[in-house]
Each structure stands twice: as structure tokens, then as C-alpha cells.
Amino acid sequence: MQIDETGITTTMTNTHGHIDWSGYQRVVEEPQLFILMIAKRQAQLLPKSDLTSAQVAELRNWFSQCLTAEQWEGQNDN
């Protein structure tokens, strides 16, 4: 997964795709993961357990800079 000012690019063994920031309906941060909603019933899940604390902070920064207030639900570490 690569994140930049244009959006998020994912590369797997047999697929490669890019979603612009405007393509995300909503991004929610839960205590254990980030939920990136692409459509009403389609999401990308990013488990925080796979990330360092610096990477989590970097993701929050990208989301707050590149998404609208309606798209980014912000930190929810209850």
C-alpha cells in the first residue's frame, strides 16, 4: 500500500489499484483498525497491529489533510 497526496495505491500479487481521496465515502478510526469505506458495502481494512505508532500517526495526518470533515471521522481510541 502506498499513500500520497493523490490517494491510496494498493499492489498485491495479481492486482493493482488506485483510489483518489475523493473516492472514499468515509474513513473511520476504531481502536484496532482504520475502516476506509469505498462504497456502502465495500471497505479497505487497515489493522493497527500491522502498523508502527509512527505509521498510525502518519495515516491520521494524511486523512486529516486529504479528506473532508464529512469523510474523516477522526481518532476513536476509546
C-alpha positions in Angstrom: 0.0 0.0 0.0 1.3 3.4 -0.9 -0.3 6.6 0.3 0.4 10.1 -1.2 -1.3 13.4 -1.9 -3.4 11.8 -4.7 -4.8 8.8 -2.7 -4.0 5.2 -1.9 -2.5 2.7 -4.3 -2.6 -1.0 -3.4 -0.5 -3.6 -5.0 -1.0 -7.4 -4.5 0.2 -10.4 -6.3 -2.4 -10.3 -9.1 -4.0 -6.8 -8.7 -3.0 -3.2 -8.7 -5.4 -0.3 -8.0 -5.6 3.3 -7.0 -8.4 5.3 -5.2 -8.3 9.0 -5.2 -9.1 10.7 -1.8 -12.4 11.9 -3.3 -13.3 8.2 -3.9 -13.6 7.4 -0.2 -17.0 7.9 1.2 -15.8 7.7 4.8 -12.8 6.8 6.8 -13.4 5.7 10.4 -10.7 5.1 13.0 -11.5 2.4 15.6 -9.3 1.3 18.4 -8.0 -1.7 16.5 -8.2 -0.6 12.8 -8.9 2.0 10.2 -12.0 1.4 8.1 -11.9 3.0 4.7 -15.3 2.9 3.0 -15.2 2.9 -0.7 -18.9 2.1 -1.2 -21.8 1.4 1.1 -20.8 -2.3 1.4 -17.1 -2.2 0.3 -14.2 -1.2 2.6 -10.5 -1.5 3.0 -9.5 -2.5 6.5 -6.1 -1.4 7.9 -5.3 -3.2 11.2 -3.3 -1.1 13.5 -1.5 -4.2 14.7 0.3 -4.2 11.3 1.5 -0.6 11.8 4.0 1.2 14.0 2.8 4.1 16.1 4.6 6.4 13.7 2.7 4.9 10.8 -0.6 5.3 12.6 0.2 9.0 13.2 1.2 9.4 9.6 -2.1 7.9 8.4 -4.0 10.3 10.7 -2.1 13.2 9.2 -2.9 12.1 5.6 -6.6 11.6 6.5 -6.9 15.0 8.2 -5.1 16.8 5.3 -6.7 15.0 2.3 -10.2 14.2 3.4 -13.1 16.5 4.2 -14.6 16.6 7.7 -17.5 14.5 6.4 -15.2 11.8 5.1 -12.8 11.6 8.1 -14.3 10.5 11.4 -11.0 11.1 13.3 -9.5 9.3 16.2 -11.6 7.0 18.3 -9.3 5.2 20.7 -11.9 4.5 23.4 
